[in-house]
Amino acid sequence: MHQTENVNPVEGALNKLFSTIDALSAKIDELNERVDYMGSFVGIDVGEEGKEAHIEPPGQLAGLSFDILSKILQPKDANDIRAYFLRVLSLFRKYIKSIIIFGSSKTKTGINSTSDIDVAFIVDDTDIQRFTLEQLKERLFTKMAEIAKDFSEKIHAQAYPLSEFWASIIKPNPVILTLLRDGIAVYDTGYFVPIQMLYKTGNIIPTKESIDANIENAEGLIMLADNVLSTKLSMDLYNSVVAAGQALLMEYGYLPPVPKEVSKDLMVIAVEKEKALTKEDVDKVSDVVTWFKKIDHGEIKEVSGEEYSKKRKITKEVVDKILKIISDLREKKGIPKPAIDKEIAKEMEKKDSQYSVPQ
């Protein structure tokens, strides 16, 4: 049998009361810290001692759902995004109509630990008169991106003016339709969710005008691609052989000639005098220069991918040969070879190769 311990009933009641008071005090301190932190964090004035101050409870910012963030993101990402949203709302709450999570963060398609967190802001632009729509979009994108850097490198934010959002509903825009199809609103003041419901119930139908606009856009992009191939890329090859030829002539101690004189000077100095290049090498330089000039003067209207690839091939051959000649000359002189940033060169070659046609 256990001996019953004699406990003073009054003392036991007091101990229990004190324990409860300690627990409540600790909880109050914790809540005060959270309120002070969130209040100062979102830019809300917590007031001075003795003065009233209105503090909006965290998580109740006009429908901002922290629960949704926790369900679709990893804990750290959810905390980063939560803090990011609070900062944006503290600065632009008057203008923010909706905040949407979309892309792989929401759909979980192809997501991994380094995946971007795609965020779209719908911003009221109806009373902004100082900027054009494009200027406003650029300013919004820049500002949202700057703020995001304070919280996570994974946040990829886009801002859409409200007027553009509505226009995209009237004339369906693929990007906006992606938001409506896959997006989930974590903050909405009544603009996004109703439109999303219309979309999901089949009530947003493409118009003839939107179809015609897409066709016009497709035709325009073909023209742009042709222009890039015929003008921009041919100019790059032209500038490449000219710069390489001028570099070799300067290495021999001559002043760089104007572009149209490069081939002639290379023939006299690099072929006949120094015997470093062959006539065929100089003919390649001349070929690329003449080709570009005909394009520039409108004598050649279109350039095929196959033709561009051939010109690129001979340009690369000449430039590589000139680089080797200069490197050998410097090695003999005992001075450093030309310093070339290989990473930049590789990146330029990678972009350039997108327009090459396999032979």
Order of alpha helices (4+ residues) and beta strands (2+ residues): alpha-alpha-alpha-beta-alpha-beta-alpha-beta-alpha-alpha-beta-alpha-alpha-alpha-alpha-alpha-alpha-alpha
